[in-house]
Amino acid sequence: MFVQRIALAFALPLYRLRSGDYAPLMLPVPLPVEILPVAAPWFDLAGLAVFAASGALAAAKRGQTFVTLVFFGLITGVGGGTVRDLLIGAPVFWVHDARAASVCLGMALLIWVTPERWWKGEALGWFDAVGLAAYAVYGAAKALGYGVPPVPAALMGVMTACVGGIIRDVLAGEPSILMRPELYVTAAALAAASYVGLVLLGVPLSWAAVIAASAGFTLRAAAIRFHLALPAYGGRR
């Protein structure tokens, strides 16, 4: 009875043991490919392109060479997905799919040949918000597809969306997004957790992806527009 209540509280399906008791099904085996929404490849490419652009732009603003732009674009674009795939036991996606590296190269080339004024202001921030939400949803969906339990799957979504930006900031010598009070990681967490929760509630995958990505983007957009931030630790006062 206790196990059943816990399962219901988290909207988890149950399976019956030989003893007659029930235990929550925590997705211990890979799920069918249908766990990924139909639009999943587009979510992946959207996040990859935006983060690659942000990495290349970080190098361009420092007057670096084209090779450095490509390196920054690649490491920013694939960084989060690489860590995710290594942790969930999946083949590292960009090693087996030439499109990923091609997108990163293309975005670096785009930054290289366009005037700097195109990338001033908050334009890239808005693109980054789209990529953040899309990548968080895709990362969580892929983790679920590889049998990762719900909570770690949501964390894989956050990692997919944020690790590339962390690596970019470290290489560029900028304060990491983890050290800023602005709502960035929180928006990724909202998108990833919303997707996992909606899937467990039985919402169709495409709808779950759209709703979750929209929620993450909305929160990040509000943070950009209204400068929303989490409260800082006040114990030193």
The 8 nearest C-alpha neighbors of each residue, nearest first, counted from 0:
[[1, 3, 2, 4, 21, 5, 20, 22],
 [2, 0, 4, 3, 5, 6, 22, 21],
 [3, 1, 5, 4, 0, 22, 6, 23],
 [2, 4, 0, 6, 1, 5, 7, 21],
 [5, 3, 7, 1, 6, 2, 8, 0],
 [4, 6, 8, 2, 3, 7, 1, 9],
 [7, 5, 11, 3, 9, 4, 8, 23],
 [6, 8, 10, 4, 9, 5, 11, 3],
 [7, 9, 5, 6, 10, 4, 11, 3],
 [8, 10, 6, 7, 11, 5, 199, 196],
 [11, 9, 7, 8, 6, 199, 200, 12],
 [10, 12, 6, 9, 7, 23, 199, 24],
 [11, 13, 24, 23, 10, 6, 14, 7],
 [14, 12, 23, 24, 22, 21, 11, 15],
 [13, 15, 21, 22, 24, 23, 16, 12],
 [16, 14, 21, 20, 19, 22, 17, 13],
 [15, 17, 18, 19, 20, 21, 14, 22],
 [18, 16, 19, 15, 20, 21, 14, 22],
 [19, 17, 16, 20, 15, 21, 22, 14],
 [18, 20, 17, 16, 15, 21, 14, 22],
 [21, 19, 16, 18, 15, 22, 17, 14],
 [22, 20, 15, 14, 16, 13, 19, 23],
 [21, 23, 13, 14, 2, 24, 15, 20],
 [24, 22, 13, 6, 12, 25, 11, 14],
 [23, 25, 13, 12, 26, 14, 22, 11],
 [26, 24, 148, 27, 23, 11, 149, 147],
 [25, 27, 146, 148, 28, 24, 147, 29],
 [28, 26, 146, 25, 147, 29, 148, 24],
 [27, 29, 146, 26, 30, 145, 147, 25],
 [30, 28, 146, 145, 144, 31, 27, 26],
 [29, 31, 144, 146, 28, 32, 145, 34],
 [32, 30, 33, 34, 29, 144, 35, 145],
 [31, 33, 34, 35, 30, 144, 29, 36],
 [32, 34, 35, 31, 36, 30, 37, 204],
 [35, 33, 32, 144, 31, 36, 30, 140],
 [34, 36, 33, 140, 32, 39, 37, 141],
 [37, 35, 205, 204, 39, 38, 34, 33],
 [36, 38, 39, 205, 35, 40, 204, 33],
 [37, 39, 36, 41, 40, 42, 205, 35],
 [38, 40, 42, 36, 41, 37, 137, 35],
 [41, 39, 43, 42, 38, 44, 37, 137],
 [40, 42, 44, 43, 39, 38, 45, 46],
 [43, 41, 133, 39, 45, 40, 44, 137],
 [42, 44, 40, 41, 46, 45, 134, 47],
 [43, 45, 47, 41, 46, 42, 48, 40],
 [46, 44, 42, 48, 47, 43, 130, 41],
 [45, 47, 130, 134, 49, 43, 44, 48],
 [46, 48, 76, 44, 50, 45, 49, 51],
 [49, 47, 51, 45, 46, 50, 44, 102],
 [50, 48, 52, 46, 51, 130, 47, 127],
 [49, 51, 76, 53, 52, 47, 48, 75],
 [52, 50, 72, 76, 54, 48, 103, 49],
 [53, 51, 49, 55, 50, 106, 54, 56],
 [52, 54, 50, 56, 51, 55, 57, 49],
 [55, 53, 72, 71, 51, 57, 56, 75],
 [56, 54, 68, 72, 52, 58, 71, 107],
 [55, 57, 59, 53, 58, 54, 52, 60],
 [56, 58, 54, 55, 60, 59, 53, 171],
 [57, 59, 55, 61, 56, 68, 60, 63],
 [60, 58, 56, 62, 61, 57, 63, 55],
 [59, 61, 57, 58, 62, 56, 63, 115],
 [62, 60, 59, 58, 63, 57, 171, 56],
 [61, 63, 59, 60, 58, 64, 57, 65],
 [62, 64, 58, 59, 61, 67, 65, 68],
 [65, 63, 67, 66, 68, 62, 59, 58],
 [64, 66, 68, 67, 69, 63, 111, 107],
 [67, 65, 69, 64, 68, 70, 63, 71],
 [66, 68, 70, 64, 65, 69, 63, 71],
 [69, 67, 55, 65, 71, 66, 58, 70],
 [70, 68, 72, 66, 107, 67, 71, 104],
 [69, 71, 67, 73, 72, 68, 74, 66],
 [72, 70, 54, 68, 55, 74, 73, 69],
 [71, 73, 51, 54, 55, 69, 75, 70],
 [74, 72, 76, 70, 103, 75, 71, 51],
 [73, 75, 78, 71, 77, 76, 72, 70],
 [76, 74, 163, 72, 54, 78, 73, 51],
 [75, 77, 51, 47, 50, 73, 74, 78],
 [78, 76, 80, 74, 79, 75, 81, 73],
 [79, 77, 163, 74, 81, 75, 80, 76],
 [78, 80, 159, 162, 163, 82, 81, 77],
 [79, 81, 159, 83, 77, 82, 78, 84],
 [80, 82, 84, 78, 83, 79, 91, 77],
 [81, 83, 85, 79, 80, 84, 86, 78],
 [84, 82, 80, 86, 81, 85, 155, 159],
 [83, 85, 89, 81, 87, 91, 86, 82],
 [84, 86, 82, 88, 83, 87, 81, 89],
 [87, 85, 83, 84, 88, 82, 89, 155],
 [88, 86, 84, 89, 85, 83, 142, 145],
 [89, 87, 85, 86, 84, 90, 145, 83],
 [88, 90, 84, 87, 91, 85, 145, 86],
 [91, 89, 92, 84, 88, 85, 95, 94],
 [92, 90, 84, 81, 94, 93, 89, 85],
 [91, 93, 94, 95, 90, 96, 81, 84],
 [92, 94, 96, 99, 95, 91, 100, 97],
 [93, 95, 92, 91, 96, 97, 90, 99],
 [96, 94, 93, 92, 97, 91, 90, 99],
 [97, 95, 93, 98, 94, 99, 92, 100],
 [96, 98, 99, 100, 101, 93, 95, 94],
 [97, 99, 101, 96, 100, 102, 93, 103],
 [100, 98, 102, 93, 101, 97, 96, 103],
 [99, 101, 103, 102, 98, 97, 104, 93],
 [102, 100, 98, 104, 99, 103, 105, 97],
 [101, 103, 105, 99, 104, 100, 98, 48],
 [104, 102, 100, 106, 51, 73, 105, 101],
 [105, 103, 101, 107, 102, 106, 69, 100],
 [104, 106, 102, 108, 103, 107, 101, 109],
 [105, 107, 109, 103, 52, 108, 104, 102],
 [108, 106, 104, 110, 69, 55, 109, 105],
 [109, 107, 111, 105, 106, 110, 104, 112],
 [108, 110, 106, 111, 107, 112, 105, 113],
 [109, 111, 107, 108, 113, 112, 106, 56],
 [110, 112, 108, 109, 113, 107, 65, 59],
 [113, 111, 109, 110, 108, 114, 107, 115],
 [114, 112, 110, 111, 109, 115, 117, 116],
 [115, 113, 116, 117, 112, 118, 110, 111],
 [114, 116, 117, 118, 113, 119, 110, 60],
 [117, 115, 119, 118, 114, 113, 120, 122],
 [118, 116, 115, 119, 114, 113, 122, 120],
 [117, 119, 116, 115, 123, 122, 120, 114],
 [120, 118, 116, 117, 121, 115, 122, 123],
 [119, 121, 122, 118, 123, 124, 116, 117],
 [120, 122, 124, 123, 125, 119, 118, 223],
 [123, 121, 124, 125, 120, 118, 126, 119],
 [122, 124, 126, 125, 121, 127, 118, 53],
 [123, 125, 127, 121, 122, 126, 128, 223],
 [126, 124, 128, 127, 123, 122, 121, 129],
 [127, 125, 123, 129, 128, 124, 49, 130],
 [126, 128, 124, 130, 125, 129, 49, 123],
 [129, 127, 125, 131, 126, 130, 216, 219],
 [130, 128, 126, 127, 132, 131, 216, 133],
 [129, 131, 46, 127, 133, 128, 132, 49],
 [132, 130, 128, 160, 134, 129, 133, 127],
 [131, 133, 212, 215, 135, 216, 129, 130],
 [134, 132, 42, 130, 136, 135, 131, 212],
 [133, 135, 137, 46, 160, 131, 136, 132],
 [134, 136, 156, 160, 191, 138, 132, 157],
 [137, 135, 191, 139, 133, 134, 138, 190],
 [136, 138, 134, 140, 139, 135, 141, 39],
 [139, 137, 156, 141, 135, 140, 136, 159],
 [138, 140, 156, 152, 153, 142, 136, 137],
 [141, 139, 137, 143, 138, 142, 35, 136],
 [140, 142, 144, 138, 143, 139, 137, 145],
 [141, 143, 152, 139, 145, 144, 147, 140],
 [144, 142, 147, 140, 146, 145, 141, 152],
 [143, 145, 141, 30, 142, 146, 34, 29],
 [146, 144, 29, 142, 143, 147, 141, 30],
 [145, 147, 29, 28, 26, 27, 143, 144],
 [146, 148, 143, 142, 152, 145, 26, 151],
 [149, 147, 25, 26, 151, 150, 152, 146],
 [150, 148, 152, 151, 195, 153, 147, 143],
 [149, 151, 153, 152, 148, 154, 192, 195],
 [152, 150, 154, 153, 149, 148, 155, 147],
 [153, 151, 155, 149, 139, 142, 150, 154],
 [154, 152, 191, 156, 192, 139, 150, 155],
 [153, 155, 151, 157, 156, 152, 158, 150],
 [156, 154, 158, 152, 153, 157, 139, 138],
 [155, 157, 138, 139, 135, 153, 159, 191],
 [158, 156, 154, 160, 187, 155, 188, 135],
 [157, 159, 155, 161, 156, 160, 162, 79],
 [160, 158, 79, 80, 156, 157, 138, 161],
 [159, 161, 135, 134, 157, 131, 158, 79],
 [160, 162, 158, 164, 163, 159, 157, 79],
 [161, 163, 79, 165, 164, 158, 78, 159],
 [164, 162, 75, 78, 79, 166, 165, 161],
 [165, 163, 167, 162, 166, 161, 75, 168],
 [164, 166, 162, 168, 167, 163, 175, 169],
 [165, 167, 169, 163, 164, 168, 170, 162],
 [168, 166, 164, 170, 165, 169, 75, 54],
 [167, 169, 173, 171, 165, 175, 166, 170],
 [168, 170, 172, 166, 171, 167, 173, 165],
 [169, 171, 167, 168, 172, 166, 173, 71],
 [172, 170, 168, 169, 173, 167, 57, 58],
 [173, 171, 169, 170, 168, 174, 167, 175],
 [172, 174, 168, 171, 175, 169, 170, 167],
 [175, 173, 168, 178, 176, 172, 169, 179],
 [176, 174, 177, 178, 168, 165, 173, 169],
 [175, 177, 179, 178, 165, 174, 164, 183],
 [176, 178, 175, 179, 184, 165, 180, 174],
 [179, 177, 175, 176, 174, 180, 181, 165],
 [178, 180, 176, 181, 177, 175, 174, 182],
 [179, 181, 228, 229, 182, 178, 231, 230],
 [182, 180, 228, 179, 183, 227, 229, 222],
 [183, 181, 228, 185, 222, 186, 184, 219],
 [184, 182, 185, 186, 181, 219, 187, 176],
 [183, 185, 187, 186, 188, 182, 161, 157],
 [186, 184, 188, 183, 187, 182, 189, 219],
 [187, 185, 215, 189, 183, 188, 184, 219],
 [186, 188, 184, 190, 157, 185, 189, 135],
 [187, 189, 185, 191, 186, 157, 190, 192],
 [188, 190, 186, 192, 187, 215, 191, 193],
 [191, 189, 215, 211, 187, 193, 212, 188],
 [192, 190, 153, 136, 135, 188, 156, 194],
 [193, 191, 153, 195, 189, 194, 190, 188],
 [194, 192, 211, 196, 190, 191, 195, 189],
 [193, 195, 211, 197, 191, 192, 196, 207],
 [196, 194, 198, 192, 197, 193, 149, 199],
 [195, 197, 193, 199, 194, 198, 192, 200],
 [196, 198, 200, 194, 202, 199, 195, 207],
 [197, 199, 201, 195, 200, 202, 196, 194],
 [200, 198, 196, 201, 197, 10, 195, 11],
 [199, 201, 197, 198, 202, 10, 196, 11],
 [200, 202, 198, 199, 203, 197, 204, 196],
 [201, 203, 197, 198, 200, 207, 204, 206],
 [204, 202, 206, 205, 207, 201, 198, 197],
 [203, 205, 207, 36, 206, 208, 202, 198],
 [206, 204, 36, 208, 207, 203, 209, 37],
 [205, 207, 209, 208, 203, 204, 210, 202],
 [206, 208, 204, 210, 205, 194, 209, 197],
 [209, 207, 205, 211, 206, 210, 194, 212],
 [208, 210, 206, 212, 207, 211, 213, 205],
 [209, 211, 213, 207, 208, 212, 206, 214],
 [212, 210, 190, 194, 214, 193, 208, 213],
 [213, 211, 132, 215, 209, 190, 214, 210],
 [214, 212, 216, 210, 211, 215, 217, 209],
 [213, 215, 211, 217, 212, 216, 190, 210],
 [216, 214, 190, 186, 132, 212, 218, 217],
 [215, 217, 213, 219, 132, 218, 214, 128],
 [218, 216, 220, 214, 215, 219, 213, 221],
 [217, 219, 221, 215, 220, 216, 186, 222],
 [218, 220, 222, 216, 221, 217, 186, 128],
 [221, 219, 217, 223, 222, 218, 216, 224],
 [222, 220, 224, 218, 223, 219, 225, 217],
 [221, 223, 227, 226, 219, 220, 225, 224],
 [224, 222, 220, 226, 221, 225, 219, 227],
 [225, 223, 221, 222, 226, 220, 227, 219],
 [224, 226, 222, 227, 221, 223, 220, 228],
 [227, 225, 222, 223, 224, 228, 181, 221],
 [228, 226, 222, 225, 181, 182, 221, 229],
 [229, 227, 181, 180, 182, 226, 230, 222],
 [228, 230, 180, 231, 181, 182, 227, 185],
 [231, 229, 228, 232, 180, 233, 181, 227],
 [232, 230, 233, 229, 180, 228, 234, 179],
 [231, 233, 234, 230, 235, 236, 229, 180],
 [234, 232, 235, 236, 231, 230, 229, 180],
 [233, 235, 236, 232, 231, 230, 229, 180],
 [236, 234, 233, 232, 231, 230, 180, 229],
 [235, 234, 233, 232, 231, 230, 229, 180]]
